[in-house]
Amino acid sequence: MNIINSFLSRHPWIYVVLAFLALITAWSSLISIAVKHTPQVIEVRK
């Protein structure tokens, strides 16, 4: 565990990369769920 802690303390930008990966994963999953469950199209007549 000490090796991992020393590695992360020397490379703190890895936390930023992991945060962006988590953000991209969350957005892509939300978008794919929204595309699968699109609402029904209702025509509006004038």
C-alpha positions as CSV (number, residue, x, y, z in Angstrom):
1,M,0.0,0.0,0.0
2,N,2.9,2.3,0.6
3,I,4.1,2.0,-3.0
4,I,0.7,3.0,-4.3
5,N,0.5,6.0,-1.9
6,S,4.0,7.2,-2.9
7,F,3.1,6.8,-6.6
8,L,-0.1,8.8,-6.3
9,S,1.6,11.5,-4.2
10,R,4.2,11.9,-7.0
11,H,1.5,12.0,-9.7
12,P,-1.5,13.9,-8.4
13,W,-2.8,14.5,-12.0
14,I,-4.0,10.8,-12.0
15,Y,-6.9,11.9,-9.8
16,V,-7.9,14.4,-12.4
17,V,-7.8,11.8,-15.2
18,L,-9.8,9.4,-13.2
19,A,-12.4,12.1,-12.4
20,F,-12.7,12.9,-16.1
21,L,-13.1,9.2,-17.0
22,A,-15.8,8.9,-14.4
23,L,-17.6,12.0,-15.8
24,I,-17.4,10.8,-19.4
25,T,-18.7,7.3,-18.3
26,A,-21.6,8.9,-16.4
27,W,-22.5,11.2,-19.3
28,S,-22.3,8.4,-22.0
29,S,-24.5,6.1,-19.9
30,L,-27.1,8.8,-19.3
31,I,-27.1,9.7,-23.0
32,S,-27.4,6.1,-24.1
33,I,-30.3,5.5,-21.7
34,A,-32.0,8.7,-22.9
35,V,-31.7,7.6,-26.6
36,K,-33.2,4.1,-25.8
37,H,-36.2,5.7,-24.0
38,T,-37.1,8.6,-26.2
39,P,-40.6,10.0,-25.7
40,Q,-43.3,9.4,-28.3
41,V,-43.5,12.1,-31.1
42,I,-46.8,14.0,-31.1
43,E,-47.7,16.0,-34.1
44,V,-49.1,19.5,-33.5
45,R,-51.6,20.7,-36.1
46,K,-52.4,24.3,-36.7
